[in-house]
Amino acid sequence: MKSFDIVTLTVSPALDKSAHFSGLIPEQKIRCQTPLFDAGGGGINVSKAISRLGGSSLAVMTAGGSTGEMLKGLLEAESISFKSVETQSWTRENFVAVDDNTNSQFRFVFPAPPVTNFEKDKIIATIQQLSFKYLVLSGGLSEGLPTDFYREIAEMSKKSNSKIIIDTSGEPLKKALETGVYMIKPNVGELAKLIGVERLEMEEVNEAAKEIIRKGGAEIVVVSLGPQGAVLVTKDSYDYVPAPNVVKKSTVGAGDSMVGGMVWALSQNKSLKEVIRWGVACGSAATMNEGTRLFKLEDAKRLYEWLKDK
């Protein structure tokens, strides 16, 4: 198999379906336009973002049933390298619907199907067989996986000096911080929960991130501020980057695009100043497209040029 500097892991991928309709009326048939299909899920979206920037990665994922086969076909069509762990359960579908009358977006997200112990062991064995510089653990955990699953993967991968990037939330993120990782990307609400407070004001974000770093949870904490932008914090630096003013059509995949932009920049040996700006550029560019389309390269490049001196 080809060697990859970046490997992404998606244990709960989805076949994303998006469509338009006109008017949401209870108990009436809602006539939708022809749907679009995309391969979705945290790590898969990160791999797609890296590919759009001209980089390469290996997307490790679960896949099952006819939806799993369609997921793999969509990745092949985009020339995304992947390695699938076959599951008894079918890969789930998610649905995004846009009401053209109001431009309101409705996101229907279904539970991730269960993963058996045998399938869990196959996921771990697949990661063990690979060599990489960066491992991105992204998205929620499927039923059947313990909350310390990402921690187990991180501990195993750190032994080969790999850098672990985690984009998840709740207990799986807390558990992963116990082993210490390279980078995390919480939003402000998730950051507040990590340090045990109800909420954080903007002026408190830097100290909260540094608290995680001092405790050895992560070397870099990138905090997503939504429409306000993002901050990148290390033990001795703080870098705030404002979000460009763009016309937003969908926020689906914006966070994954941000992670993809940052990991790609890290793999290109760019400075942390460039890393956070590529992340914000890709995340903002993703909001300019409908449904589950992620970002266009020309949009990301244009936004990055605007952010370079911000």
N, C-alpha and C positions, 0 to 999 in steps of 0.2 A: 504493500500500500504506500502511496505517496506520503511523504513526511509533511506535517503541518505545524506551524508555530502556534496556531490558535485552534483550540478544540472547544466547542460549545456543547452543553448537555441540556436536553429538554426531555424531562420525564413525563410531562403532561402536554404533549402537542395537541394541535387542533386543526381540523379542516375548516378554515374560515370562509364563510359565505356572506356576501353583501349584496344588497339590492335596494332599489328605490320604490316608493309607493306614494299615492296621493290620498291623504286623509285616513286617520285612525278612528274607526267607528266600531264600538263594541257590538259583538254578536253578528257582525257583517263580514263577508269575505273581503280580505284586504288583497287586492290585485297587485302583485309585485312585478317589476320589470325583470328581464333576464338576469339571473344572478351572476356575480363574479366569484371565482374561487381562488383562495390563496393558502399556501402552507403557512400555518401559524404556530405560535408558542414562543416563549421567551428566547431560548437559545437559537431556535430556527430563525427568528427575526434578526437576531444579532448576526448570524452567519450571512443572511441576505444583505444586511446593511454593509458588512465588511466587503462582500462581493461587489456591491455597487460602487464602492470606493476604490476598486481595483485590487483588493486584497484577496486572500484565500483562507479558508478555515475548513475544519471537518465538523459537521453537525452530527452529533450522536443523539439518537432519539428512540423512543418507543414507537411502534406502529402495529396496528392490528386491524383485520377485516378489510372490507372493501374501501372504507374511508382511509385506512392506513395505506392501501395501495395507491389511492388517488393522491394522498399526501406525498408519497415518494415520487409519483409521476410529475407533480408540480415542481418539486425540487430539481428533478432531472431536467425539466424544461428550462429552468433558470441556471443550469450548470452549477448547482450547489453540491459540493461533495458531501456525502452523508454515509453514516453507518447505522443501520436500524436494528433494534432489539425487538424481535417479534413477540407480540402479546396475545393472549387468548381474547381479551376484551378488544372491541373495536375502538379505533381512534375516535374521539369525540368530534362533534361539529359545534361551532359557534356561529352566531348570526348577527349581522349588523344591518339595520334597516333605517333608511333616511326618508322622512316624510317631506316630499317636495313642497307641500302647502305651507309648512312652517319652518323647513330646513332643520327640524329637530332630528337628532340621531338617537336610535334605540339600540342598545347592545345586549344581546341575549347570550350569556355565558353559562355553559352547562358543566356539571361536575366532571372532573377527570376520572376516567374508568380505573378500577382497581388494578394494582400490580401485585402479582404473586411473589412469594419468597424466591422461587426459582428464577423468575424474571428479574427480580432485584439483584440477585447474584450475577446474572448475565450482564446487567448494566455495569456493575462494579468490575467484572472481569474484562469487559470491553474497554473501559477506561484504563485499567491496569496494563493492557497490551499496547497502549499508545504512548508516544513520546511527544511532548509539547512544552512550549515556554509559557503559554497562557491558557488557563482553563476557565471558561465562563459557565457558572452554574446559575441558570436563570429560570424564573417562573415558580409556580407553586408545586407542591408535592402531591402525587396521586395517592388515593386511598391504598393502604397496605404498606406504604413507605413510612418508616419512623421519622419523627421530627428531627432526629440527629443524622439523617441520611446525608445531607450536604456536608456536615462536619466530618463524617466518615470518609467521604470522597476527598475532601480538602486535606485531611490528615494524610491520606494515602498519597496524594499527588504532591504534597509539599516535600516528601522524602526525596523526590527527584529534582528539587529546587524549582519547581514550577510556581508561577504566580497565579493565585486564585482570585478571580473577580466574581462577586456574588451579587445578584439582583433578585432578591426575594423579600419576604416580610414575615412578621410574626415569630413563632418559635423556631422555625427552620433557620432564620437569620440569627436569632439570639444564640442558638446552639453552634452555628458556624463560627461566630465570633469567639467562642471559647477556645478554638484552636489557633485563631489568628490568621487573617487572610490579607491579601495585598490591597484590594479595593472593594468598597461597597458603595451602593447608590440608593440610599433611602430618600424618601421625601420628608418634609418637615414633620408630618404626623408620625411617620415610622421612626424617625430619629428621636422624637420625644418619648415614644414607647421604649426604645432601646435604653434610654437613661432613666426610665422610671418616672417621668413627669407627664402631666395631662396635656400640656401644650407648650410650644416654644414661640417666642417673639423673634423677629429677624435678628435683633442684636444679641440673641442668646445662641444662635445656631453655631457660631464659631467655637464657643466654649464647649458646647455639647458634643460636637464632632471631635474636639481635642480630648475630651474625657474618654471617648472610645479608643482613640489612638494611644493615650497614656496607659490604658489598661491592656494594651496589646491586642485589641480586637481586630484592628486593621491599620495598614500603613497610610492609606489614602481614603478619605471619606468625601464622596461627592454627594452633595445634597441638592436634590431637584426642588426648585421653588416654583414650578409651574410657569405661569405667564410672566413671573418676575425674573426667570433665568435659573442660574445654578451657582453653587460655590464649590470650590475644591479646597480641601483642608488637609494639610500634613502637620507633622509635629511642630514645624517652624514656619509655616506659610498659610496664607488665606488669600484666595483669589475669587472675587465675585465677577460673574459674567452676566450681563443683562440679556434677556431674550429679545431677539429682533421682532419688530412689529410686522407681523404677517397676517394675511387673511386665513383664518383657521377653518378647515372643512371637516377635519376629524382628528381626534387625539389617539386613535388606535395605533399602537406600535411606536408612538413617539418616544417612550422611555427605552424601548428596545433599540431604537435607532440611535438614541443618545449613547447607550452602552456600546453599540457596534462602532460608532464613530470614535469613541475613546479608546477602545481596544485596538482598533486599526491603527490609530495614531501612536499608541504605545509600541505596537509591533514595528512601526516605522522609525522608532527611536526619536520621536519628537519630544520636545520639552513638555512639562506639565501645563505650562501656559497654553501651548498649542493643543494639548490633549483635551482640556476642558472646553476650548472654543470649538474644536471639531465636534465634540459631543453635543454642545448646544446648537450648533449649526445643523447637524443631522436631525436632532430631535425636533427643532423648529420647522425644518423643511418637511418632515413627515406630516405635520399638521396641515400642510398646504394641499394634501391630496385626500381624496375621498376614501371611505371604507378602510380596507386593510392594505392599502397600496404602498406603505412606507414612504420613502422620499425619492426624489429625482436627483441625480448627481449634480446637474447644473444648478439646482436650487441650493443644495448643500454648499457647493463651492462659492456661490455668490454670497450667501449668508456668512460663510467663514471669512471672506475678504472684508466684509463689513465689521466683523467682530475682532479682527486681528489686533486692532489698536484700542479696543475697549477695555 
